[in-house]
Amino acid sequence: MNFLEKIRPKEKLKYLRWFDILIVTCIMFGIFIVTSTQLFIGLLQSDPQAIQDSAESMDIASDGAAYTGNFTLQSILLIIALLYLLIRNFDFKQLKIRLHWSVIIWVPVLFSIIGLFGDLVSTVSGEYNYFDPSLFKYINPIEALNKFLALSPFAIGYAFLNGFYEEFFFLGLLTSVKDEHKWYALAFSTLVRVSFHTYQGLLWSLVIGVVYGLFYYFMYKKVIKNLLPFFLMHAMTDMFGSSLIYMLINWNYQ
């Protein structure tokens, strides 16, 4: 086998090698891991300037979904990652992305589970008591639609991009390994999820990276076996946050 055949094998590549995973990780998340770590260190040191500098370089940390620079950057990085996978002759057809009627059930179910757990974490940590009985009378399912309509088209577009971007990597690529390597890939996946969410603080980076990440993995591998609900559910968390009660409450009562 010559050098070119090693780079681009003749047969479709079904299982990514360790260097494939490392390269794609660096492409898609390298800059976000570095800037999130810088911001986290600034938070630990209570260094306002370090926090500001890191937040400015990590657009999603400062302006969230409605920031053009982050959309552009992720689009470019995604294209580069896809080009690398094309060069490696990766078998994209093996990725389980199916438009099925069950998607309309699984998306709200997954979001509700994640959202309620997020509400529990916020309440227990003292961040905000979402289970205050006085709030329940202001719950109105139509508020989910109102909050969606209040978003800008760009914010919605970015949410869908980011939902695909992250779960394509974690549930798509990092499960495309030989069975004997799946636990190593899962451990690596968890570490990466945590590492670029540290700007949200240690508690939430662990919740997102460990609890949510493992939940997504086992629901995908053992139950749903379709990436599409996870793309869409992740997009919902980008639009509304990891809170079911927040999404359903009419906050204008205040």
C-alpha positions in Angstrom: 0.0 0.0 0.0 1.5 3.3 -1.1 1.2 6.6 0.7 -1.8 7.8 -1.3 -3.7 4.6 -0.6 -3.0 5.1 3.1 -4.4 8.6 3.0 -7.4 7.6 0.9 -8.2 3.9 1.0 -10.0 2.4 -2.0 -12.7 0.8 0.2 -15.1 3.1 2.2 -13.7 3.9 5.6 -16.3 2.6 8.2 -14.1 2.8 11.3 -12.2 6.0 12.1 -8.6 5.5 13.4 -7.3 7.3 16.5 -5.5 9.9 14.3 -8.7 10.6 12.3 -10.6 11.3 15.6 -7.7 13.5 16.9 -7.5 15.5 13.6 -11.3 16.1 13.3 -11.4 17.0 17.0 -8.7 19.6 16.6 -10.5 21.0 13.5 -14.0 21.2 14.9 -13.3 22.0 18.6 -9.7 23.0 19.1 -10.3 26.7 19.1 -13.4 26.3 21.4 -11.5 24.2 23.9 -8.7 26.7 24.1 -10.9 29.8 24.5 -13.3 28.0 26.9 -10.3 27.0 29.1 -9.0 30.5 29.1 -12.3 31.8 30.2 -12.6 29.1 32.9 -9.2 30.0 34.2 -10.2 33.7 34.3 -13.3 32.8 36.3 -11.2 30.8 38.8 -8.7 33.6 39.1 -11.5 36.2 39.2 -9.6 38.1 36.5 -12.2 40.4 34.7 -9.8 41.2 31.8 -9.1 37.5 31.1 -12.8 36.8 31.2 -13.5 39.6 28.8 -10.7 38.7 26.4 -11.7 35.0 26.3 -15.4 35.8 26.0 -14.7 38.1 23.0 -12.7 35.4 21.3 -15.4 32.8 22.0 -18.4 34.4 20.5 -20.9 31.9 21.8 -19.9 32.7 25.4 -20.6 36.4 25.0 -23.4 36.8 22.6 -24.8 33.3 22.3 -26.5 32.1 19.2 -27.1 35.5 17.7 -23.5 36.2 16.7 -22.4 36.2 13.1 -18.8 35.4 13.7 -19.4 32.2 15.5 -21.8 31.0 12.7 -19.2 31.8 10.1 -16.4 30.1 12.0 -18.3 26.9 12.7 -19.5 26.7 9.1 -15.9 27.0 7.9 -14.6 24.4 10.4 -17.4 22.0 9.5 -16.5 22.3 5.8 -12.8 21.6 6.6 -13.8 18.6 8.7 -16.0 17.2 5.9 -13.3 17.7 3.3 -10.9 15.7 5.5 -13.4 12.9 5.9 -14.0 12.9 2.1 -10.2 12.6 1.5 -10.2 9.7 3.9 -13.1 8.2 1.9 -15.3 8.0 5.1 -18.6 6.1 4.6 -21.1 8.8 5.4 -24.0 6.5 4.4 -23.4 4.4 7.6 -24.5 7.4 9.7 -28.1 6.8 10.9 -30.0 9.9 9.8 -33.6 9.0 9.0 -36.7 11.2 8.5 -39.2 9.1 10.4 -42.6 9.9 12.1 -41.1 8.9 15.5 -38.8 12.1 15.3 -41.8 14.3 16.2 -42.2 12.3 19.4 -38.6 11.8 20.4 -37.6 15.5 20.0 -40.0 16.8 22.7 -39.4 13.8 24.9 -35.7 14.2 24.9 -35.9 17.9 25.4 -38.3 17.5 28.3 -36.0 15.0 30.1 -33.0 17.3 29.6 -35.0 20.4 30.5 -36.4 19.0 33.7 -33.0 17.7 34.8 -31.5 21.2 34.0 -34.3 22.8 36.1 -33.5 20.4 38.9 -29.8 21.3 38.8 -30.6 25.0 38.8 -32.8 24.6 41.8 -30.5 22.4 43.8 -27.5 24.6 43.1 -29.4 27.7 44.2 -29.1 29.3 40.8 -32.9 29.6 40.4 -35.9 27.7 41.9 -37.8 26.6 38.9 -40.0 24.4 41.1 -41.4 27.3 43.1 -45.1 26.5 43.3 -46.0 30.1 42.7 -44.6 29.8 39.2 -46.8 27.0 38.1 -49.9 29.0 37.5 -48.0 31.0 34.8 -47.1 27.9 32.8 -48.6 28.0 29.3 -47.5 25.7 26.5 -48.2 28.5 24.0 -45.2 30.3 25.5 -42.8 27.8 23.7 -44.2 29.1 20.4 -44.0 32.7 21.6 -40.4 32.4 22.6 -39.6 30.7 19.2 -41.2 33.5 17.3 -39.2 36.0 19.3 -36.0 34.6 18.0 -34.3 36.1 15.0 -34.0 33.9 11.8 -30.2 34.0 12.3 -30.5 32.7 15.9 -32.7 29.8 14.7 -30.3 29.0 11.8 -27.4 29.0 14.1 -29.2 26.7 16.6 -29.8 24.2 13.8 -26.2 24.5 12.6 -24.8 23.9 16.1 -27.2 21.1 16.8 -25.9 19.3 13.8 -22.3 20.3 14.3 -22.0 18.9 17.8 -24.1 15.7 17.5 -22.7 14.8 14.1 -19.3 14.7 15.8 -20.2 13.1 19.1 -22.9 10.6 18.1 -22.0 10.2 14.5 -18.2 10.2 14.1 -17.2 9.1 17.6 -19.5 6.1 17.4 -17.8 5.1 14.0 -15.1 3.1 15.7 -14.5 -0.6 16.1 -16.5 -2.2 18.9 -13.5 -2.9 21.0 -12.6 0.8 21.0 -16.1 2.1 21.8 -15.5 2.8 25.5 -12.3 4.7 24.8 -14.2 6.7 22.2 -17.0 7.4 24.7 -14.5 8.5 27.4 -12.8 10.8 24.9 -16.2 12.1 23.8 -17.1 13.0 27.4 -13.8 14.7 28.0 -14.3 16.9 24.8 -17.9 17.8 25.7 -16.7 19.0 29.1 -13.7 20.8 27.9 -15.4 23.3 25.6 -18.3 24.0 28.0 -16.1 25.0 30.9 -16.8 28.7 30.2 -20.3 27.9 31.7 -18.6 26.9 35.0 -17.5 23.6 36.3 -21.0 22.4 37.4 -22.7 23.0 34.1 -19.7 21.7 32.0 -19.9 18.4 34.0 -23.7 18.3 33.6 -23.5 18.9 29.8 -20.4 16.8 29.2 -21.0 13.9 31.5 -24.8 13.6 32.3 -26.2 14.9 29.0 -23.4 13.4 26.9 -23.9 9.9 28.4 -27.6 10.2 28.2 -27.5 11.1 24.5 -25.1 8.3 23.8 -27.1 5.5 25.4 -30.4 6.8 24.1 -28.9 6.9 20.6 -27.2 3.5 20.7 -29.8 1.5 22.7 -33.1 3.1 22.0 -33.6 5.7 19.2 -30.8 4.7 16.7 -31.4 7.8 14.6 -29.3 11.0 14.7 -32.0 13.4 13.5 -33.9 13.7 16.8 -30.6 14.6 18.6 -29.8 17.2 16.0 -33.2 18.8 16.5 -33.3 18.4 20.3 -29.8 20.0 20.6 -31.0 22.9 18.4 -33.9 23.4 20.9 -31.5 23.6 23.8 -29.6 26.3 21.9 -32.8 28.2 21.3 -34.4 27.9 24.7 -31.6 26.7 27.1 -31.6 23.5 29.1 -34.8 24.4 30.9 -38.3 23.0 30.3 -40.0 25.2 32.9 -38.4 28.4 31.7 -39.6 27.7 28.1 -43.2 27.2 29.3 -43.6 30.1 31.7 -45.0 33.5 30.7 -42.4 35.7 32.4 -44.4 38.8 31.7 -46.3 38.2 34.9 -43.5 40.1 36.7 
